[in-house]
Amino acid sequence: MKDLFLTREELTGLTGFKASHCQVRWLERNRWRFVLNCHGEPKVARAHFSDRMGCGHSSNAYADAINLAAAVAQPNFAALDRR
């Protein structure tokens, strides 16, 4: 479970703040997804961090299918001929 979330030190490095309430404010302003534990400390999933930083691979099959369809799709130029 330890590898699932960023460590306290990693979260401090990301936000630049040590205080939990300041970290929460930074995460909200920068539109990061997080949850609060019972102590009010933010928890950011390591996978979300990787995705946001451009290091992760999309594990969302639906998004992968949309991207593949967009890459393969060809425009219908015949639809432009209106006579």
C-alpha positions as CSV (number, residue, x, y, z in Angstrom):
1,M,0.0,0.0,0.0
2,K,3.0,2.2,0.5
3,D,3.7,2.4,-3.2
4,L,0.1,3.3,-4.1
5,F,0.4,6.9,-2.9
6,L,3.1,9.5,-3.0
7,T,5.1,9.7,0.3
8,R,4.9,12.8,2.5
9,E,8.4,13.9,1.2
10,E,7.3,13.5,-2.4
11,L,4.2,15.5,-1.8
12,T,6.2,18.2,-0.2
13,G,8.5,18.2,-3.2
14,L,5.5,18.4,-5.6
15,T,3.7,21.2,-3.8
16,G,6.6,23.0,-2.1
17,F,4.6,23.0,1.1
18,K,5.1,21.0,4.3
19,A,1.8,21.9,6.0
20,S,-1.1,19.7,4.9
21,H,-3.6,22.5,4.5
22,C,-1.2,24.3,2.2
23,Q,-0.7,21.2,0.2
24,V,-4.5,20.8,-0.2
25,R,-4.8,24.4,-1.4
26,W,-2.0,23.8,-3.9
27,L,-3.6,20.6,-5.2
28,E,-7.0,22.2,-5.5
29,R,-5.6,25.2,-7.4
30,N,-3.7,23.1,-9.8
31,R,-6.6,20.6,-10.3
32,W,-4.9,17.5,-9.0
33,R,-7.0,14.6,-7.8
34,F,-6.5,13.6,-4.2
35,V,-8.2,12.2,-1.1
36,L,-7.8,13.2,2.5
37,N,-7.0,10.6,5.1
38,C,-8.4,10.7,8.6
39,H,-5.7,13.2,9.7
40,G,-6.6,15.7,7.0
41,E,-3.5,14.9,5.0
42,P,-3.8,14.7,1.2
43,K,-3.0,11.5,-0.6
44,V,-2.2,11.5,-4.3
45,A,-2.1,8.3,-6.2
46,R,1.3,7.5,-7.7
47,A,-0.4,6.6,-11.1
48,H,-2.1,10.0,-11.2
49,F,1.2,11.7,-10.5
50,S,2.8,9.8,-13.4
51,D,0.0,10.6,-15.7
52,R,0.1,14.3,-14.9
53,M,3.9,14.5,-15.2
54,G,3.8,12.7,-18.6
55,C,5.5,9.6,-17.3
56,G,2.6,7.1,-17.2
57,H,0.9,5.0,-19.7
58,S,-2.8,5.4,-20.1
59,S,-4.5,2.4,-18.5
60,N,-8.0,3.6,-19.5
61,A,-9.2,1.2,-22.3
62,Y,-11.9,3.6,-23.4
63,A,-9.5,6.5,-23.9
64,D,-7.1,4.2,-25.7
65,A,-9.9,3.1,-28.1
66,I,-11.0,6.7,-28.8
67,N,-7.4,7.6,-29.5
68,L,-6.9,4.7,-31.8
69,A,-10.2,5.4,-33.7
70,A,-9.2,9.1,-34.1
71,A,-5.8,8.0,-35.5
72,V,-7.3,5.6,-38.0
73,A,-10.4,7.6,-39.1
74,Q,-10.4,9.2,-42.5
75,P,-12.5,12.2,-43.4
76,N,-15.4,11.7,-45.8
77,F,-14.6,14.2,-48.5
78,A,-17.5,13.0,-50.6
79,A,-19.8,14.7,-48.1
80,L,-18.3,18.1,-49.2
81,D,-19.8,17.7,-52.7
82,R,-23.2,19.3,-52.5
83,R,-24.8,19.5,-55.9
